[in-house]
């Protein structure tokens, strides 16, 4: 197993977060300036260490961006009300956290907290999806019962197909009566 990144071992959480932010804002460039900034903050770190960390972080960041774009495209192509985008993002984030634990990249205490929060968010998302599915099923059942009632009433009252369709739409909530 390769040695842990110097960035991961010596930087405080706040400074590492600021470095990550600066890397993103600078489009993963200008490592000399970032090295100088870290040295000004009292860290003994080389430009190559910052460069290696930046390269690894860029790969993770771009992978996450790509995963989020793919998840967004999937949701747009297959819309639903079960919060699929959040589920996709949770899965990607869980995967990244798991990879970080395997590589021992980062503070294990912080990673365990992230994993715990992700697990809780995943449970909440699954509960939301189940509730949405139940609401959809209940709505479909009610609409089916309304459809049957409209059919019975239209036969008994002698409504034509257009009138029956009008009442189906009104009862289903897809047509408003002014």
C-alpha positions in Angstrom: 0.0 0.0 0.0 1.5 3.4 -1.0 2.2 5.9 1.7 -0.6 8.3 2.6 -0.6 11.7 1.0 1.3 14.4 3.0 -1.7 16.6 2.4 -4.0 14.1 4.1 -1.7 13.6 7.0 -0.5 17.1 8.0 -3.2 19.6 6.9 -5.9 20.5 9.3 -9.5 19.8 8.1 -10.1 23.5 7.5 -6.9 24.0 5.5 -7.6 20.9 3.4 -11.1 22.1 2.7 -9.7 25.5 1.7 -7.1 23.8 -0.5 -9.8 21.7 -2.2 -11.9 24.9 -2.8 -8.9 26.7 -4.2 -8.0 23.8 -6.5 -11.5 23.8 -7.9 -11.6 27.6 -8.2 -8.2 27.6 -10.0 -9.3 24.8 -12.4 -6.6 22.5 -10.8 -3.7 24.8 -11.8 -1.2 27.1 -10.3 0.3 24.6 -7.9 3.2 27.0 -7.1 0.8 29.5 -5.7 -1.0 26.9 -3.7 2.3 25.5 -2.3 3.4 29.0 -1.3 0.0 29.6 0.4 0.4 26.3 2.4 4.0 27.2 3.3 2.9 30.6 4.5 0.4 28.8 6.8 3.4 26.9 8.3 3.3 23.6 6.4 6.5 22.1 5.1 5.3 20.7 1.8 6.6 20.5 -1.7 5.1 21.6 -5.0 5.1 18.0 -6.2 3.1 16.8 -3.1 0.5 19.5 -3.9 0.6 18.5 -7.5 0.1 14.8 -6.8 -2.8 15.6 -4.4 -4.3 18.0 -7.0 -4.1 15.3 -9.7 -5.8 12.7 -7.5 -8.4 15.2 -6.3 -9.1 16.4 -9.9 -9.8 12.8 -10.9 -12.2 12.3 -8.0 -13.9 15.7 -8.7 -14.3 15.0 -12.4 -15.6 11.5 -11.7 -18.2 13.0 -9.4 -19.1 15.7 -11.8 -19.6 13.1 -14.6 -21.6 10.8 -12.3 -23.9 13.7 -11.4 -24.4 14.7 -15.0 -25.2 11.1 -15.9 -27.6 10.8 -13.0 -29.3 14.1 -14.0 -29.6 12.9 -17.6 -31.1 9.6 -16.4 -33.6 11.4 -14.2 -34.6 13.8 -17.0 -35.1 10.9 -19.4 -37.0 8.9 -16.8 -38.7 11.4 -14.5 -40.3 10.2 -11.3 -41.2 11.5 -7.9 -39.0 9.1 -6.0 -36.0 11.4 -5.8 -33.9 9.3 -8.1 -31.3 12.1 -8.5 -30.7 12.2 -4.8 -30.4 8.4 -4.7 -27.9 8.5 -7.6 -25.8 11.2 -5.9 -25.9 9.3 -2.5 -24.7 6.1 -4.2 -21.8 7.9 -6.0 -20.9 9.7 -2.7 -21.0 6.4 -0.8 -18.8 4.8 -3.4 -16.3 7.6 -3.2 -16.2 7.5 0.7 -15.7 3.7 0.5 -12.8 4.2 -1.9 -11.3 6.8 0.4 -11.5 4.4 3.3 -9.9 1.6 1.3 -7.1 3.9 0.2 -6.9 5.4 3.7 -7.0 8.8 2.1 -8.3 11.3 4.7 -9.2 11.4 8.3 -10.8 8.1 9.2 -12.9 9.7 11.9 -14.2 12.3 9.5 -14.8 9.6 6.8 -16.8 7.5 9.3 -18.9 10.5 10.1 -19.5 11.0 6.4 -20.4 7.4 5.9 -22.8 7.5 8.9 -24.6 10.6 7.5 -24.7 9.0 4.0 -26.3 5.9 5.5 -28.9 8.0 7.3 -29.6 10.0 4.1 -29.9 6.8 2.1 -32.5 5.5 4.6 -34.4 8.7 4.4 -34.4 8.7 0.6 -35.6 5.1 0.5 -38.5 6.0 2.9 -39.4 8.9 0.7 -39.3 6.7 -2.4 -41.5 4.1 -0.7 -44.0 6.8 0.4 -44.1 8.2 -3.2 -44.7 4.7 -4.6 -47.6 4.2 -2.1 -49.1 7.6 -3.0 -48.9 6.7 -6.7 -50.5 3.3 -6.2 -53.3 4.8 -4.1 -53.9 7.5 -6.7 -54.0 4.9 -9.4 -56.5 2.8 -7.4 -58.7 5.9 -6.8 -58.6 6.8 -10.5 -59.5 3.3 -11.4 -62.5 3.4 -9.1 -63.5 6.8 -10.4 -63.3 5.4 -14.0 -65.6 2.6 -13.0 -68.1 4.9 -11.4 -68.1 7.2 -14.4 -68.7 4.2 -16.7 -71.6 3.0 -14.5 -73.1 6.5 -14.3 -72.7 7.2 -18.0 -74.4 4.0 -18.9 -77.3 4.6 -16.5 -77.7 8.3 -17.5 -77.1 7.8 -21.2 -74.0 10.0 -21.4 -72.2 10.0 -24.7 -68.5 9.3 -24.9 -67.5 13.0 -24.9 -69.6 13.7 -21.8 -68.2 10.6 -20.0 -64.6 11.7 -20.9 -65.4 15.2 -19.6 -66.4 13.8 -16.2 -63.5 11.4 -16.1 -61.1 14.4 -16.6 -62.9 16.5 -14.0 -62.8 13.8 -11.4 -59.2 12.9 -12.1 -58.3 16.5 -11.7 -56.9 17.0 -15.2 -59.7 19.4 -16.2 -60.9 22.4 -14.4 -64.5 23.6 -14.5 -64.9 27.3 -14.5 
